[in-house]
Amino acid sequence: MAYTLDAQEQETLTTYNIVAPEWNRTNMAHWKDRVFYDFVSRLPGNLLLDIGCGTGWDAELFTSEGLRYVGIDISSGMLTEARKDNAHLIDTKAVRFARMNMAELGFHSDTFDGFSVITSLMHIPRPKVPAVLSEIYRVTKPGGAGWIAVPYGTFEGMYGGEIGNEPKKTEQVLSNCWLPETLEPLLIAAGFTIVMCHLYSHMLFFIIEK
Ligand SMILES: C[S@@+](CC[C@H](N)C(=O)[O-])C[C@H]1O[C@@H](n2cnc3c(N)ncnc32)[C@H](O)[C@@H]1O
């Protein structure tokens, strides 16, 4: 059955299309920390899927470690920025981007050696998360690894405070927070093994394996 975006997902998508040109100016880029290296060292091969890749600033992070990178995102606005910012990497064929909903990944089963889902699973309504995790599991190779970051807590609903540090009523996103005890059972039910769960600042990080 085709996936339908509900009103909150639709508003989230609209917001990202609006804020995309300002995203890199108003948000923090990522860096290579202990968790990053732990994740990369577990990958059985070099093909990585970045799920909800946004403006794709992790493309540089991963390709500099010798990985081939596929970034998918539901927002055409964010992907426009991603393609612009990473044109030099796209030219080398190490990087490509595609517009896709993480709930319906257009890839064969067992394709990727690993995946990252950095602050994008929070935009999926809770009842839909098990199916999304199953879909991510499907496209991951046996032995592949995943790196997940979600905001920590119990908040559930639309939130505008993190977008551009200048929240407006029209710029809200679905921001469901998670606790280890609420997300871990869903990851395990999807088939993953939990390697690590780590709370840093207000973010919850997982490394998992198929
Ligand atoms: C907070 S941004 C994070 C972007 C990037 N991962 C980063 O850390 O910079 C969340 C991204 O998830 C994307 N997203 C939201 N729902 C999605 C869905 N159902 N499928 C794919 N991407 C989605 C948004 O368009 C947005 O680009």
The ligand as an SDF file (V2000), in Angstrom:
LIG
                    3D

 27 29  0  0  0  0  0  0  0  0999 V2000
   17.1040   17.6360   11.0990 C   0  0  0  0  0  0  0  0  0  0  0  0
   17.3280   17.3050    9.3820 S   0  0  0  0  0  0  0  0  0  0  0  0
   18.8180   16.3550    9.4610 C   0  0  0  0  0  0  0  0  0  0  0  0
   19.5990   16.3380    8.1850 C   0  0  0  0  0  0  0  0  0  0  0  0
   20.9340   15.6070    8.2850 C   0  0  0  0  0  0  0  0  0  0  0  0
   20.7740   14.2100    8.6310 N   0  0  0  0  0  0  0  0  0  0  0  0
   21.7910   16.3070    9.2860 C   0  0  0  0  0  0  0  0  0  0  0  0
   22.0290   15.7340   10.3580 O   0  0  0  0  0  0  0  0  0  0  0  0
   22.2370   17.4190    8.9960 O   0  0  0  0  0  0  0  0  0  0  0  0
   16.1020   16.0640    9.0430 C   0  0  0  0  0  0  0  0  0  0  0  0
   15.9670   15.6700    7.5910 C   0  0  0  0  0  0  0  0  0  0  0  0
   15.0980   14.5330    7.5020 O   0  0  0  0  0  0  0  0  0  0  0  0
   14.3240   14.6720    6.3180 C   0  0  0  0  0  0  0  0  0  0  0  0
   13.1300   13.8180    6.4160 N   0  0  0  0  0  0  0  0  0  0  0  0
   12.0300   14.0060    7.1890 C   0  0  0  0  0  0  0  0  0  0  0  0
   11.1410   13.0210    6.9860 N   0  0  0  0  0  0  0  0  0  0  0  0
   11.6930   12.1840    6.0670 C   0  0  0  0  0  0  0  0  0  0  0  0
   11.2520   10.9890    5.4330 C   0  0  0  0  0  0  0  0  0  0  0  0
   10.0620   10.4340    5.7250 N   0  0  0  0  0  0  0  0  0  0  0  0
   12.0660   10.3900    4.5400 N   0  0  0  0  0  0  0  0  0  0  0  0
   13.2720   10.9500    4.2230 C   0  0  0  0  0  0  0  0  0  0  0  0
   13.7330   12.0990    4.7810 N   0  0  0  0  0  0  0  0  0  0  0  0
   12.9600   12.7030    5.6930 C   0  0  0  0  0  0  0  0  0  0  0  0
   14.0400   16.1490    6.2530 C   0  0  0  0  0  0  0  0  0  0  0  0
   13.6330   16.5550    4.9780 O   0  0  0  0  0  0  0  0  0  0  0  0
   15.3690   16.7430    6.7080 C   0  0  0  0  0  0  0  0  0  0  0  0
   16.2200   17.0110    5.6280 O   0  0  0  0  0  0  0  0  0  0  0  0
  1  2  1  0
  2  3  1  0
  2 10  1  0
  3  4  1  0
  4  5  1  0
  5  6  1  0
  5  7  1  0
  7  8  2  0
  7  9  1  0
 10 11  1  0
 11 12  1  0
 11 26  1  0
 12 13  1  0
 13 14  1  0
 13 24  1  0
 14 15  1  0
 14 23  1  0
 15 16  2  0
 16 17  1  0
 17 18  1  0
 17 23  2  0
 18 19  1  0
 18 20  2  0
 20 21  1  0
 21 22  2  0
 22 23  1  0
 24 25  1  0
 24 26  1  0
 26 27  1  0
M  CHG  2   2   1   9  -1
M  END
$$$$
